[in-house]
Amino acid sequence: MDSLVVLLQALNAMSPVGVIALLALIIYKQVQAARKVTKIETNDLHTLPDMLETLQRIEVLLSREFSYIRARLNGKGE
């Protein structure tokens, strides 16, 4: 409780710019504490082969669609 009184007295003695700087420092420290990285405890990479197959199918489909669009733009498509 004494430290809170000392802090309030220090804030009272500061200029408004000092109070703004102190508040900015407090917000910065809170954001920094919220960004802590948690340890990865499980292996979430087991779905990568399935994702690769899906992405390859999407790539082939988009390639076909792009070829069709290019052919239509060149006047060679139906």
Residue pairs with C-beta under 8 A, 6 or more apart in sequence:
11 19
11 22
14 22
68 77
71 77
